[in-house]
Amino acid sequence: MTSKTDQIYITKVINGDTNAFASLVNTYKNMVFSLVFKMTKNREEAEEISQDTFIKAYKNLSKFKGDSKFSTWLYRIAYHTSLDNLKKNKNNNNSFEINEITFNQIKATEHILEGIERKERAKMMEICLHKLPDEERTIIWMFYYDELSLKEITEITSMSESNLKVKLHRARKKLLTIVKENVVPEMIENYGRK
């Protein structure tokens, strides 16, 4: 759906055609659910937060000014609704120390990962991604998997671009540490086994 088509449906909803909102939900429900699920790691919570996101979007649709894409505006609502939920349920404590990583260690780890088949690498990376703290995992996901620009991510997260760059850099370092600690030992252990 294009921005022009989005605007047509938004105008219809604002003018009283509540059924037009179903078209927006159908277009963006997978995108919203995917983001929320990446943040919460829980399908039931993700479904509930996704519903909350669309309810908030519906109630605030008249506030959408079109300064950004509708998808970016909706993504922002989903992101902040997820963060609020995570803060309420602060039972996951995902903090660990970042080891000092040298350039040679990065290259060695990248070289090892190149030897893993693509499917296995994707599975391992997803496991490693889920070991990151929620906010960092989400930023990595938005930037690399959803291929959102830094500008779009700053609009969604309300972070400054410099803060986002710092957090993205730290998240990459943490992810590299996780990969090094989890993937490399497993590969060494299983090396040569069929």
N, C-alpha and C positions, 0 to 999 in steps of 0.2 A: 504494500500500500504506500502510495506516495504522500508527501506532506500535503499536497493539494487535496487528495482524497481524504486524508485525516481531517483536514479543516472542514470539508463538507460535512462529515459525520459529526464533528464537534459542534458546528453551527446548528445542525438538526437537533442535537441533544439539548443545547442551550435554548432553542426555540420550542422545546416541549416534547420532541419525539424521543422518548426514552428508549424505544427499541433500537434506535440508531447506535446506542452505546454498545449493543451486543456485537456489532461489526468491529468496533475498536477492541473489545475484549478478545474476540476470535483472532484478530490479527496479532495481538501482543501477549496473549496468555502464555505461550511457550517461552518467550523472551523473559517475562517477569518471573515465571516459575523457575526457570534455569538460574537466574541470578539469586533468587531467594534460597533455592536449594543449595547452591554453592556456599552461601553464607551460613545457613543453619545446619546443613548436613542431616536434615531430618525431613522426610517426605510429608508427614502430617503437618508439621509446623509450616513447611513451605507452602502447602495448599492453603492453610489458614491465613498466612501472611499475604499470599497472592490475592486472596479474596479481599482482605483488608485494604490492600493496595488499590484495587479497582474501585472499592467503595469510596476511598479517600479521593481518588481521581474523579469519580463521578460527582461527588459533593463539591469539589473545587474546580470543576471544569471551566467555570466562568472566569477563573483567575488565570487560566492558561492564555498567555498573550501572544504566543507564537514567536518569541525571541529565540527560542531554540526549537529543535524538532520535537514533536509530540512524544516520540519514543524516548528521547533524552529526559524530558519532563517526567514521564511515567517511570523510567528507570530510577530517577532520583527519589520519587515517592517510595518505590520498592526498596531501594537501598536504605533509606532512613527508617522505614517501617521495620525492616529486618534488624537494623542496628538497635532500635528501641527495644525490640523483642529480645535480642541477645543481652542487652544491658539488664533487662528484667530477670533473665535466667542466667545469671553470671556463674553458672556452675562449671563452666569449662575454663580451665586455667592453662592457656597455651603459651607460656613464656619459657624461653630457654636462652642460653647464652650463645652469642654468635662467636664462632671460632675465627681466629685470624686466618684468612685464606690468601694464599699467594697466587700469583698469575700462573705459575707452573702447575699448581694443584688444580686450578680451574681448567687448564688445558688438558691435564691428565684425565680429569673426570669427564670432560667433554669427549675425549678420545675413546674412553671406555663405553660411554653411552652410544657412540656412533656404531659400536659393534653389536648392539642389541637390536633385534628386529623391531620395526616401527610399531607394531601392535603392542608388543611387550613394553616398549619404552613409554607409549601413551598410558598404559595401565599403571606402570610404576610412577610416572609423573603425577597421575591423578592421586595415587595413594600418598605421595610426598606432598602434594599441594594441600591435601586435607590435614596435614600436620602443621600447617602454618596457622597463625592466629587469623581469626575471621576477616578482619579488615584487610590484612595483607593478602590473603588468599583471593579476596574479592577484587582487589586492585589488580593483581597479576592476571586474574581471569578476564577482567574487562579489557585490559590493555593487550594481552597476547591472544586470547581465545575469541573474545567478542570484537577485537580489533577496533576498539573505540579510541579516539584521539585523546591526548592529554586534556584538551579543552573540554571535550564531552565529559570526561571523567571528573574534571574540576566542577563542572555544572552539576553533576549527579551527586558528588560527595560533599560539596561546599568547601573543599580544601583549596588553598592557594596552589598555583602551579608549582611553585618552589617546594612547598610542603609535600605535594604529591610526588614530585621527582625524588625527594629524599626518602619517602616511604616506599616508593617503587624500588629504589636502589637497595634499601635495607631488606625488603621482601625477597628480592633476587638473591641477596647474600644468604639469607636464612634458608631459602629453598635449595641453594647450592649445598649448604651445610647438611641439610636433611638428606639430599640425594647422596652426598658423599658418605654419610653415616649409615644409610639404610640400603641403598642400591649396591654400592661398591662391595661391601662385605658379603652380601648375598651372592653377587656374581663370582667373587673369589672363591667362596665356599662351594658353589656349584660348577666351577670351571672344569670343563672336560667331562662332566657327567652327562649321560644321555638318558 
